[in-house]
Amino acid sequence: LQANGEPDISVRKAFEKVGWHPSTALQNITEWLGFDFCFGESPDETSLFTGLVLDDGGLVGSSYFVTDQRGLATLVECIAEGIEPKIQLGAMVNNISWNNECVCANVTSN
């Protein structure tokens, strides 16, 4: 429950409450461009309260679309710089554990 006592719902449910029920190809692509493309998830998978960036109770007007000419990979590489050991592609994940400090994966290399 949120501070105001309301339960969390999906963005899809919120869309339905305001009368948005896409049923045509044009409506579906409009929703995809306006939501899925910008947020990286569908309205069905996104929490209304925690899935959207909020500012004083409303959606932030700024766009968070990455426009860096070097591409999104540059951002990912920068974030991953401090990860040790490095990410192991093609490894079999045996176990995943986590706590407030980290996420640890026990892997077997191929």
One Martini backbone bead per residue (centre of mass of N, CA, C, O) as a GRO file, in nm:
protein
  110
    1LEU     BB    1   0.098   0.035   0.018
    2GLN     BB    2   0.050   0.350   0.017
    3ALA     BB    3   0.041   0.635   0.199
    4ASN     BB    4  -0.275   0.670   0.098
    5GLY     BB    5  -0.376   0.343   0.078
    6GLU     BB    6  -0.314   0.260  -0.204
    7PRO     BB    7  -0.287   0.032  -0.431
    8ASP     BB    8  -0.109  -0.116  -0.655
    9ILE     BB    9  -0.083  -0.076  -1.013
   10SER     BB   10  -0.098  -0.097  -1.328
   11VAL     BB   11  -0.084   0.091  -1.604
   12ARG     BB   12  -0.310  -0.055  -1.748
   13LYS     BB   13  -0.528  -0.002  -1.532
   14ALA     BB   14  -0.508   0.305  -1.554
   15PHE     BB   15  -0.588   0.326  -1.848
   16GLU     BB   16  -0.868   0.195  -1.811
   17LYS     BB   17  -0.981   0.414  -1.608
   18VAL     BB   18  -0.947   0.640  -1.861
   19GLY     BB   19  -1.031   0.471  -2.144
   20TRP     BB   20  -0.782   0.292  -2.241
   21HIS     BB   21  -0.840   0.067  -2.538
   22PRO     BB   22  -0.656  -0.085  -2.741
   23SER     BB   23  -0.767  -0.212  -3.091
   24THR     BB   24  -0.567  -0.095  -3.291
   25ALA     BB   25  -0.285  -0.052  -3.463
   26LEU     BB   26  -0.257   0.250  -3.403
   27GLN     BB   27  -0.294   0.231  -3.094
   28ASN     BB   28  -0.061   0.031  -3.040
   29ILE     BB   29   0.171   0.210  -3.159
   30THR     BB   30   0.119   0.452  -2.978
   31GLU     BB   31   0.176   0.307  -2.713
   32TRP     BB   32   0.457   0.205  -2.778
   33LEU     BB   33   0.587   0.486  -2.829
   34GLY     BB   34   0.479   0.621  -2.549
   35PHE     BB   35   0.592   0.368  -2.361
   36ASP     BB   36   0.769   0.117  -2.422
   37PHE     BB   37   1.006   0.277  -2.552
   38CYS     BB   38   1.059   0.469  -2.299
   39PHE     BB   39   1.044   0.231  -2.050
   40GLY     BB   40   1.096  -0.090  -2.149
   41GLU     BB   41   0.788  -0.151  -2.094
   42SER     BB   42   0.490  -0.253  -2.033
   43PRO     BB   43   0.198  -0.170  -1.876
   44ASP     BB   44   0.163  -0.462  -1.751
   45GLU     BB   45   0.477  -0.443  -1.607
   46THR     BB   46   0.402  -0.161  -1.470
   47SER     BB   47   0.418   0.036  -1.208
   48LEU     BB   48   0.257   0.313  -1.108
   49PHE     BB   49   0.439   0.392  -0.843
   50THR     BB   50   0.747   0.255  -0.932
   51GLY     BB   51   0.782   0.270  -1.266
   52LEU     BB   52   0.774   0.581  -1.241
   53VAL     BB   53   0.872   0.897  -1.269
   54LEU     BB   54   0.850   1.123  -0.999
   55ASP     BB   55   0.706   1.466  -0.938
   56ASP     BB   56   0.503   1.566  -0.712
   57GLY     BB   57   0.297   1.322  -0.825
   58GLY     BB   58   0.422   1.342  -1.115
   59LEU     BB   59   0.528   1.343  -1.416
   60VAL     BB   60   0.805   1.386  -1.575
   61GLY     BB   61   0.886   1.596  -1.849
   62SER     BB   62   1.136   1.462  -1.901
   63SER     BB   63   1.370   1.304  -2.094
   64TYR     BB   64   1.543   0.964  -2.093
   65PHE     BB   65   1.669   0.962  -2.362
   66VAL     BB   66   1.932   0.836  -2.538
   67THR     BB   67   2.173   1.063  -2.727
   68ASP     BB   68   2.434   0.930  -2.747
   69GLN     BB   69   2.649   0.869  -3.011
   70ARG     BB   70   2.785   0.603  -2.875
   71GLY     BB   71   2.563   0.485  -2.711
   72LEU     BB   72   2.444   0.267  -2.467
   73ALA     BB   73   2.708   0.105  -2.413
   74THR     BB   74   2.860   0.331  -2.264
   75LEU     BB   75   2.686   0.328  -2.011
   76VAL     BB   76   2.724   0.031  -1.935
   77GLU     BB   77   3.034   0.038  -1.913
   78CYS     BB   78   3.048   0.248  -1.686
   79ILE     BB   79   2.883   0.089  -1.475
   80ALA     BB   80   3.074  -0.186  -1.507
   81GLU     BB   81   3.368  -0.110  -1.419
   82GLY     BB   82   3.344  -0.212  -1.096
   83ILE     BB   83   3.313  -0.502  -1.183
   84GLU     BB   84   3.403  -0.784  -0.978
   85PRO     BB   85   3.410  -0.983  -1.171
   86LYS     BB   86   3.358  -1.012  -1.473
   87ILE     BB   87   3.157  -1.078  -1.706
   88GLN     BB   88   3.027  -1.411  -1.801
   89LEU     BB   89   3.000  -1.538  -2.094
   90GLY     BB   90   2.858  -1.861  -2.126
   91ALA     BB   91   2.776  -1.924  -1.842
   92MET     BB   92   2.675  -2.127  -1.580
   93VAL     BB   93   2.414  -2.087  -1.360
   94ASN     BB   94   2.379  -2.211  -1.024
   95ASN     BB   95   2.367  -1.938  -0.839
   96ILE     BB   96   2.169  -1.687  -0.655
   97SER     BB   97   2.263  -1.405  -0.453
   98TRP     BB   98   2.148  -1.161  -0.194
   99ASN     BB   99   2.178  -0.819  -0.076
  100ASN     BB  100   2.238  -0.489   0.016
  101GLU     BB  101   2.531  -0.500  -0.143
  102CYS     BB  102   2.469  -0.764  -0.339
  103VAL     BB  103   2.519  -0.973  -0.632
  104CYS     BB  104   2.553  -1.332  -0.662
  105ALA     BB  105   2.721  -1.558  -0.893
  106ASN     BB  106   2.733  -1.900  -0.955
  107VAL     BB  107   2.975  -2.035  -1.184
  108THR     BB  108   3.031  -2.219  -1.494
  109SER     BB  109   3.262  -2.264  -1.717
  110ASN     BB  110   3.308  -2.346  -2.072
   0.00000   0.00000   0.00000
